[in-house]
Amino acid sequence: GGAVIEIRDTGKGIKQGKEIFKPGFTTKKYGWGLGLVLTKRIVEQYHKGKLVLKRTDSRGTTFQIIIPKVEK
């Protein structure tokens, strides 16, 4: 149990092997390279979940955020 959130885009994809979760990594002319870093940290540290790169190719990129069920 838990939640799975899937985020997709239809851009050119992300080149495999790049350090996409490394602070400062960006493919943009103007960018700080913090978006995926902060998202991953929030998902893992605050929600005990995972941020996973599921697919990236010329048709776009798909990420999954997996949040486990909280037991009370």
Secondary structure, DSSP 8 states (H G I E B T S, - for coil): -EEEEEEE--SS---TTS-TTSTT--SSSS--S-HHHHHHHIIIIIHS-EEEEEEEETTEEEEEEEEE----
